[in-house]
Amino acid sequence: MTAGIGHNSGRVIEPGHSWRKHVWAKARKDLMPTLPVEIVRLRVKRAAQLGLPYKTYAGIRASSGHDLIGFMFSNNALHVLRDGQELPADRAAKLDALVDTARTGLGHRPVTPTHLAALPGIDRAFTAPRFSDSWSQMRDRMREIIISQGQPADRFVMIGDTAFEREWAEAAQMAGYLSARQFFR
């Protein structure tokens, strides 16, 4: 019986395999920039200031091409589901530990921006896009929020707790999205 199209006929390594592997590894290495040690140290320090593992920070920085200046937190990610509710201690501690980082809150009803802005560790707060908004309405709302920050969207990461909040980051063309579980662990 003969093997069909696309089958390797049981041959795992064909002639020339080691050369192709060497060339491929060299090409990958050449694509990766070689950073001076001092730059790497500065980036490790910045990752710590942002409260992110270096690998996460480096990936976001590589994809956006810019350093991060802040985060936008949904009220879901903060575990604040109504006005008058306090920020949980673990969330407050993480926000308090951030250095040179903008911390913006986005609240859905019934949470108001006034309540979010009064929470420890939140610098500014806004009304989040509504669940009933169309994609373009959501995009426009997120752009308004970004413009009011005075910085490009790709300098911020969205911290959320739902797929809907991930869409905010995509609509605004932010640097990325992290789940609250990833960020607050």
N, C-alpha and C positions, 0 to 999 in steps of 0.2 A: 504494500500500500504506500502511496506517495503522499507526502505532506502537501497541504493546500497552499495557495498564495498567501504570503505573509508569515508562514510558519518557518522557524529557523532550522527545521529538520534535526533538532537535538544538538546542533552545534552551538555551544554557548560562546566560545571564543573563536573568532575567525582569524585568518592570517592578517597581520597588521593591526590587531586590536590594541596592543600595548602602545604602538606609535600614535594611534588616534586618541587614546586615553591621555597620553602625554601632551599632545597638541591641544586637546580640549582643556586640560587643566591649566596649561600655560595661558591660553586665551582668556579663561576666566580670571586668572590672577592679574593679567594685564589690564582687564577692565576695572578691577577694584583699585581705587586710589590708595596710595601708600601715604598715610598721614604721619606727620612728625609726632613723636611721643608727646610733646607738650600740647599739641592740639587734641590728641586723644584724652589726655588728662583733663583739659578744660571741658571737653564734652562729657566725660564721666562726672565731673563736678556739676555741670549743668543738669544732667539727668537726675542727679541726687536732689538738686534744688527743686526740680519739677516733680519729685516723688515718683519717678519712673525707673524701671530697670533700664540699664544702659542699652540692652538689645532693643527694647521697645522704642526708646528715644531715638536711637540711631536709625531704626527702620522708618520712623515717622519723618525724621529730618532728611533722610535720603529720598523719600518719596515726594516731599514737598519742596526740597531744596532750600529751606529756610530753618532758622532756629525757631523754637516755640516761645511765645510770650505769655500764653495763658490757656485757660480751660473754660468751657461753658458747661455748667452742670444742670441737668434737668432736676426738677424737684423730686422726681422718682429716684434718681441716682442718689440724692441727698437723704432719701427716706423721710421727706417732709411732705405729708399728704394733705395737710389742711393748715390754715392760718392758726397761729397759737401753738403749734407743735414745735418743740425744740429740736435742734439738730442732734442726732445721736452722737455720743461721745467719740466713737471711732472715726466718724466723718469729721467732726470738729477738730480732732487731733491731727488728722491727715491734712486738712485745709490749713491749719495753723502752722504746720511744718513746711509749707511751700514758701520758697524764697524768690523774690523778684518775679512774681507770677500773677497775672491778672486772673481773678476768679469771679466769673459772671454766673448768675443764677437765671434759669429760665423756668417759669412756673405756669402750669396749666391750672385751670379752675379746679377746685376752689382756692388754690394757693395764689396769693397776690404778690406782685413784685415788691411791694412795700414790706411784706413779711419776710420774703427771701433776703432782701437787702439788709434787714436788721439782724440776720443770723451771723454769728461769729465766723469770720473767714470768707464771707462773700462781699466783694467790693461793689458790685452793681447788679441790678436784676431787671428783668424784662418779662413781659407776658409772652409765653411761648406760642408758636403756631397752634391753631385749633386742630382737633382731630378731623373736623369736617372740611378743612381747607383743601383746595385743589393743590396739585404739585406747584403750579405757578404762584399761587397765593402763599404757600409755605416758603417757597424760594424767596419771594419778595419780602416776606416778614423777616426771614433770617438775614437777608441782605441789609434791611433797615437796622437790625441789631448790630451787625458787623460794622456798618458805616458809622454808627454812633460810637463805636469803640475807637475809631480813628486808626485802625490797623487793618492790613489785608486779612482775609478769611483764612488763608493758608498758614497763618501764624497761631491759630487756635485749634484745640482738639476738643471734640464733644465728648462728654462723659454722660452716658445715659443708661437706661435700664430696659428699654424696649426697642423693637425694630423700627417703630415709628420715629424714635429719636435718632436712630442711625440715619434715617432719611433726611433729617435736618442737616446733618453734617454733609451729606452728599449734595443736597440742594444748595447749600451755602458755599460749596467747594472748600470746605475746611481741610486742615492738614490730616485729619483722621477722626476716628471714633474709637473709644474704648468703653467697654461695658463697666458699670459700677463695680462689678465683682473683680475685674482685672485691676482697676485703679485703686480701690479701697482695701485690697487684700493685705 
